[in-house]
Structures are given as C-alpha cells and as structure tokens.
C-alpha cells in the first residue's frame, strides 16, 4: 500500500530529509508588511532584517478546510492513503480545519502533533518508518497520535524582543531581560508554548545549561535520533548543543534551521534540542 505522509511548512525539516522520507508539504501563507508569500520563499535572515528595519512581525494565515481538502485529494491521486501531521491544535486553528477536511476525503487521516518545528518532523519520520514496515494508515495515525505526547520540544531564546512584539511578554519583563541578560526557555506542554525556566549569560554557556537541564528533566530519551534546530546560531552555540547530545548517547544527530513560525515568535539565536522522550529508563 502506497501511503503519503504530509506536514505543513512549520515542520522545519531540511529539503534533504523531506526528500529522503518522502514527506509532502502544504505551505502556510506569511504576511510581512506589504509582502505576502508562501512560507519558505524568504529566508529567516531576510525576515529578521525586515523586522529590524520596520519593527513589524510576520503574520501567518491559518490554512482553511478547503485548502486541506484540495491538498489531500491531490495526494490521493498518487497514494492509496494520506497521514497528515499537523502543527499543534493548541497553537493554530489549522489543525481543526485539517481534521474537518479529512472527513470529506476517503483515506485521509490527521494527527495533532501537539508540537511544532522538528517535533512535527520527528512524528512524520516515525510515520514514514511505520509505512515502510507495512503498517496500515489508520494504525500509523493512531500510533503517531499516541507518541505525540512523548515529544520533548523546547527552545532557549536569546532576546525577548520578538516575544514582546508578539504580545507574549510585557515591557517590564523585556527591560529586565535586557538588563540582566535573561534567556527564557520556551517549552511545548499540552500542545501550547510556555516559558518555564530562565537562564543568564552568554549564549554558548546558556545553551550548554539549557541542554543539561532538558536532558536531566526529560531523562528517558529514545536515543535513535535528536534534532538541534535553530533560527540562527553561532558556531559555539551549536557546538555546545552537539557536545551535550553526543554525551547523552544519541545515535543520529540532525541539525536544521527553523523556518518562519519559530523565527516570527522567537527571533534570532533561538536554539532547541528535540527528541522522543520514550526510551528505556536509566537504572
């Protein structure tokens, strides 16, 4: 049985990984000032430069039910079934629209990732691996939905400017963060973005502390695969993250650059490690 695995452009997988795992993408529309374009048509660097110049954040438009229906039907021309992994329903109305669309397209199944960025990517790669094992599409969707709760998805943010502009922190928090060089951790819990911890200092040290804290807290990782995903990062930041996940014993370490969604909420020098936290318990 030929099964399509699909995601939205918020998945942050590299072009090479999308091709390797045969993952199809439906793109969000982004508005930046007077420009409207599909997610991926402009780089995060270009978006950052625009925000710095005009003090205007990008805005994404939720995908509607009819866009999903057209997308699923087009895939069904080539595939026997479609398993679609959505951006968290706690973040966007797109997810609910995808579920409604699937009701009108036989052979289409939707999974709420309860996640974003390469958390979605991890689920999509898992779904593709199940499809290659001959698992039926309905079971793939069920297994992926169950495993969504086991994702560890978090990032550490250098600056609060973007979160402030997006209404996710107030002016006093912004001032305090700038004065004391506070770097918040953004984590996905219950499908929603929350800030739960704070770090201080230079970003290479902050990244090392953040990774250490994440690995201690979410301490039953599936060591098969981990992502280091960032909007932008210095070589020292990436090296600190890589050293941490190498020491933890991850077998496959994948680096990707985050796209418009993370970039528009968190800004430059935002980095996260993402993995399934459902491995064997350490004795």
Secondary structure by P-SEA (a helix, b strand, c coil): cbbbbbbcccccccaaaaaaabbbbbbbbbbccccccccccccaaaaaaaaaaccbbbbbbcccaaaaaaaaaaaaacccbbbbbbccccccaaaaaaaaaaaacccbbbbcccccaaaaaaaaaaaaaaaaacccaaaaaaaaaaaccccbbbbbbccaaaaaaaccccaaaaaaaaaabbbbbbbbcccbbbbcccccccaaaaaaaaaaaaaaaaccccccccccccccccaaaaaaaaaaaaaacccbbbbbbbcaaaaaccccccccccccccccccc
